[in-house]
Amino acid sequence: MRGWLKEQWHQIRGNAKYDLVRLAGATMIAMAYALLQKIRHLSFDWYVLGILFLISAFSFFYFSRGIKKIAPSKVGEHLIPLPVVRTMEEWTELGGKLTIVTNRKFEYVEEVVDGKAYVNCTFTHVNTFYDGTAPVSFSNCTFDADTISHFHTHSPGIAQWMETLRTLGIFRPDLKHAINPLPETEIASRGIPENTPELIIDYHYLDDATWSKPSPSPDKPLIVKNVTEGKNAFNVLIRPLITEEGTAQFIPQLVSCVKGGDEVEFNARVDGGYAGDTNQLLTLLQKSYKENVPDYNVAKDLFGEKSFTVTIEYEDSSGKNRYVAECEITYRKWHNEMHTGKHRIRKII
């Protein structure tokens, strides 16, 4: 029981702290009214004081829900990083905070490399994106010819500079570094038939309950949908989601068939998860929030979104082609907000 209570407090501690801050703000406004009346040698009305406190508290709670992180601007459906001018000292400091990625095999994916240090990694048929938001490094990595000839960026400035270098003959003419990802026709030519079943994940959660609605529960399954009518997906499974804080295993381990237009439920099991929860995915994502760390940033860590990739693996009706659907799930610690994001289909066999 003590362990369960400790886990519950760990989950709500971040929200509770900022709820107390908002209540403190409302209390200060009410006390300012009382102090002003005292200075003017006037009595104050307890009803007015109470109403002022309630209005202030409601305002703090209501308007703080609108706090959003600064989002990049958009061109079409593609995000463009906001331009940030950095000094050499700042850039060097970022270079010391790179995320280390070791012994990974990247195949048929799009990989944004900003802020990462790759060590002993292999890149096969990969669209690499560098947006200039942070340094990047590669050590003892191998790249196939297709990866080398498909280098991209979401940044118009970088794209313009790379085009200038190619015009000057510094880059090979066949290098592709457009702002947008590859056209659908070129993706299809790389081994993905047009009639491939398309599987997606549906899952949303927000623990910010309102007075008029009951408190939502995160203990609901992930829904895997086959959105391609008439095209069945066979031997469907969700690969384990591996993070620095632990691993989520998904059950059932295998679904023999998801017909076109149908859906199936999956649940995550996590070591140390509360036994009463059927789906423990939120438990794992909550562990990604670390408050007592030297580089803690409230705007980034509490209000910012973290991105996780849940990978569905399946076959088509021929039994010869196997695919993965890489589905993004975003998590924000503030109110434990979870949403689905982008998804991409890749052929692996």
N, C-alpha and C positions, 0 to 999 in steps of 0.2 A: 504493500500500500504506500509506504514511504517513497519507494522508487517511482511509482506511478505519479504521485503528487509532485515529485521533483521534476519529472518529465513534462507534466502539464504546465508547471510554472516556467520552465525553460521555453516552452512554445509561446506563451502569452506575454513573456517578460518585455519583449520589445514594444508590443502594442500598449501594454499597461503603462510603461514609462511615459509614452507620449500622450496617453489619455490623461495621466496625472498632470502633465505640463499644461494641457488645455484647461483642465479644471483650475489649476493654479492661476492661469491667466484670467479666467472669469472671476475668481475670488479677488484678485488684485483690482479689477475694475470696480467691483462692489465696494471694496474697502476704500478705494479712492473717493467714491461718492460720500462714504461716511466721514472720511477725513476732511473733505471739503466742507461738509456741513458743520463739522466741529470747529474748523478754522473760522467760519463765518458766525460762530456762536448760535447756530440754529440746530434744532432737534431734527432727527431724521426718522422717516417713516419706515418701519420694518417691512411693510408690504412693498413699498417702493424698492427697498434694498433687495428683497427676495426676488421681485420681478426682474430687476436689473441683473442679478446673478444668473437667473434662468435664461434670459435673453442672451447674455454674454456667453454662457456655456453652450447654448444651442448654436450660436454663431461660430464659435471656435470649432465645434465638432462638425458643423455642416460645411464650412468653407475649407477646412483642412482636408476634406475628402477630395477636393479638386486639385491637390498638389500632384503634379506630374513631372516626370523628368523631361529635360529638354530633348525633343526628338529631332532626328535629322530631317532635312528637307527631302522631298521626293521628286523624282523624275519618272513618270509612269508608275511602275510598281517597285522600283529599285531605290534603295536608300542611298543617299549621298552623305558622307560624313561632313559634319560641320567643320569649316576651316578653323584651325587653331594655330596661332603663331607661337612657337616655343623657342626659348633660348637654348644654347648648346648645353648648358648645365641641366636644364629640364629634360632635354632629349637623352642626355647621358644617364640621368636618374631613371628614366623610363627603361633604358636598356638593362638596368640592374634588377628590374622587376618582371622580366619576361616569364611567361608560363612555359615550363619545361614539358615538351612532348617527346617521349622516348619510345623507340621500338614499335612504332605504329605503321600499319600498312593502309594507305589510302587508295581506294579503288573506285572509279566511277562516281566521284563526289565533287562538290564545289567547296573549297577550303579557303577561308579568310585567314591570312597568315599574320596579320598585325598583332604585335605584342606577344609573339610566341618564339620559342627557341626549339627547333626540331633537331633531335639527335638520333642517328641510326634509323631513320624513317625511309619508307619506300613509297613513291608516288607513281601510280599507274592510271592513265586516262583521267587525270584530275584537272579541273579548272581552278587554277590558283588565283586568288584575289589579294592584291595589296593596295590599301587605301591611304597609307601615309599617316595613320593616327598614332602609331607607335613603331619602334624598331622591330626587326625580325632577324633571325639568324638560322642557318642550316649547317649542321655538322655531321659529316659522314652519311649524307642522305643520297639516295639514288632516284633519278627521274627518267621515265621513259620518254621517247621522242614526242608522243602525243601531248604529254604534260608540258614539256618545254615549249611547244608551239602554241599553247593555249594559256596565255598569261593575261589576266584581266584586272580591272580596277573599277570601283564605284566612284572614284574621284575624277571629275573632269580635268582638274589641273594636272594630275599625274598622267592621264590619258593624253593630254595635249603635249606634255614633255616627251613622252615615249614616242609619239608620232613624229615629233621633231627629230629625235635621235634616229628613228628609222629612215626618215627622209635624208638625213646626213650620211646614211650608210653605216652607222654604228651598230644598229640592230639588224638581224636577218630579216629579209622582206616577208618571209612566211610567218613571222611571229604575230599572233593575234592578241591584241590587248584592248579590245573595245570596252566601252563602259558597260554595255549590257551583256548578259550571259549569251551562250550560243543559241542560234535560232533553233526552233523545234525540228526543222528538217535536218539540221546537222546532228542534233542529238539522236534522232531516229537512225541516221546513217551510222552511228556508233554502236548499234546493236540493240536498240529498243523498238520492237515492232509497234505499229500504231494501235493494234488491238490488245495491247497489254492491259490486264485488269489493274485498276487504280484503287489502292487501299489508303485510307486516311484514318486519323484518330480524332475522336470527339471527346473532349473533357474540359470543363470550365468550373472554377470554384472561386468564391470570395466570401470570407467569413464576416464581412461587415453587415450584420443583420440590421434591419430597420424595425421600427416599432410595429408596423402593420404586417410584417411577415415573420414567420418563424425562423429561427437560426438555421442556416444551411449546414449540411454535413458533407465533409470531404470524403466520407466513406461510401463512395459510389464508384462503380466500375469505369474503366476506360472502355470506350466504345470503338471498335474497329469496324469501319464501314467500307463495303465494296461499292464504290459510286459508279462503276461501269456496268450499265444494264446489259444483260446477256452474256457477260464474260465472268466466268467463275474463277475463283482463286483457290488453290489446293495446298494442303500441308502448310497452313498458316501458323506462324509463331512470332512472338515478340522476343527479340534478343535481350539478355540481361542489360540493364542500365547501370553502367559502372561509373562511379564518381569518386572523388577523393575522400568522401565521407562514408562510403559504403556502396553496396550493390543491391539493386531491386531485381528479383526474379519474378517473372510473370506467369500466372496460371490462368487457364490450362496451359500446359506445356506445348500442346499441338492441337490445332483444329483442322479436321480433314478437309473441310470445304466451306467457303463463304461464297454463296451464290451472288451473282450480280444484283445489286439493289438491296442485299441483306446486310445484317450487322451481327457482331458477336461481342460478348463481354470478356474483358481480361481484368485481373486484379494483381496488384504488386505485393510481394512479400519481402520484408526488409528485416535483417538481423537487428534485434533490439526494438522492433516495432511493437506497438500496443496490441496485445493478442486479441482484443475485442474488435479491432478494425479489420474489415475484409480487404480493403484496398489501403496499403500503407505507403503509397507514393509520396503523399504530402510529408510524412515523417522523414523520408530521406531528403527531400528538397529543403526542408526546414534546417537541416544540419549544415547546409551551404552558407547559412547566415552566421557570421562570426563577429561578435560585438567587441570582444576583448582582444583585439589584435592591434599592432602598432599603426598600421595604415588604414584603420577604420575610417570610413567616410559616410556620414549619415545619408547624404544625397544619393550616393552610389549604392551603398550596401542595404539601406533600409527602404528607400523609395525606388531604387533602380531595379531593372529586370535582369535576371540571369536566364540564360538559354540552355536547355538540355535537349538532346536528340534521342527520341525513342524510335528504334528501328524494327520495322515489321519485315519478316522474310516469308516468301511464298512462291508458288509455282503457277504456271498457266496450265491450260487444259492439255497441252501436248506432253507435259511431264519432262520436257527437255530444257525448258527455259526457267531459270530461277531469278527472282528479283528481290530487291529491298526497297521499302518505302521509308525514307528518313523523315520523321515527323518531329517538328520542333514544339517543345512545351516551354513556355516562359513562366518564371516564378518571381514574384515580388513579395518580400517579407511583410511589407505594410499590408495588413489585413489578409496575409497569406493568399494573395491573388495569383491564380493560375489560369493560363489560356493556351490554346493551341496556336501555332504560328505557321511558318512555311512548311511545305513538304515536297520531297523530290523522289522520283522513281529512278532506280538504277538496276541494270541487268548485271548479275554476278556470274551466271553460268549460261 
